[in-house]
Amino acid sequence: AEQRPLAAHAAARIGVDRGLGRALADLRALLIHDDRVASAPHPTTGAPRPGRVELSSLGFVLARERAGRDEGFLFTVRGGHNGESHNHNDLGALAVFLDGCPVIVDPGRVTYTAHSFSDTRYQEWAYRSSWHSVPSPRGLEQGTGREFRALGPTRVGSGMSPRGWRVDLSHAYPLDADEHLERYVALDPAEPSAVVIEDRWDLQSGADTLLHFMVVGEPRIVTDTFVEVGPGLPEHGSERGTWEPAPADDPYQRVDWAGQLYRLTFAQSSKIRGGTSRITVRRRTNDTRP
């Protein structure tokens, strides 16, 4: 009996002339914020929450600390190429969740317009690699087209329970033939558990290499090597860290992130040709906080 009034209410708020994509997004927002839906009972079963998902044809991996549960760390990392349909230039992009809460995320899309399907598509911030959780070697952004690709993710470890994956990003950017860049992401099973992100490179001199991470909630410096991001506590060894809010003038971005999406950037000096950056995301608790 309650479904009919709610459906009518949804139709009145959404409208039938706004396109399917916008209608679904508005319905999603309604279901999140409508008091009648928020107070309704939710099922306790459903998604299987597997410990590991590997979609090799898409170059996508998901790893969960505790199979079947939201508790603990979860991360994803992707490969593929930058000529895919509806592509964002985000090879090597990762996401990290802790207890089901976002720490490092993908920004998602903005409202589609004619500009979204034109030659100027990648002028939009949400489709550029510099606004995803990927490196910018020598300050470069990823190239557009199928020739800009990633190799992997490839399992690191042995047996049926690999803890990490490696993605070769050397061909994702307009790098010279003798330059190399790869990313390694793993679950560290030690106590307390953590997600380890290592970027390794061999680059010519030039601008600094930047490591970008899209995070939810404004970061806060704890010490010289720790930054607080929501429920997570990333540890870094970079020369400096900065952050800035992502543009929040799009309806999709306002619904998804409510103005709380930030780009956290760590700069690595260009004075060293070969280098390794290690970011370790731990749980933020009173016990582990420096």
Sequence and secondary structure as in RCSB ss.txt:
>XXXX:A:sequence
AEQRPLAAHAAARIGVDRGLGRALADLRALLIHDDRVASAPHPTTGAPRPGRVELSSLGFVLARERAGRDEGFLF
TVRGGHNGESHNHNDLGALAVFLDGCPVIVDPGRVTYTAHSFSDTRYQEWAYRSSWHSVPSPRGLEQGTGREFRA
LGPTRVGSGMSPRGWRVDLSHAYPLDADEHLERYVALDPAEPSAVVIEDRWDLQSGADTLLHFMVVGEPRIVTDT
FVEVGPGLPEHGSERGTWEPAPADDPYQRVDWAGQLYRLTFAQSSKIRGGTSRITVRRRTNDTRP
>XXXX:A:secstr
  HHHHHHHHHHHH SSS HHHHHHHHHHHHHH HHHHTS   S      SEEEETTTTEEEEESSTT SSSEEE
EEE  EETSTT  S TT EEEEETTEEEE         GGGGSTTGGGSGGGSGGGSSSEEGGG     EEEEE 
EEEEEESSTT   EEEEE TTSS   TT EEEEEEEEE SSS EEEEEEEEE  SSS EEEEEEEES  EE SSS
BEEBTTEEEE   SEEEEEE    SHHHHHHHTT EEEEEEEE TT SEEEEEEEEEE  TTT  
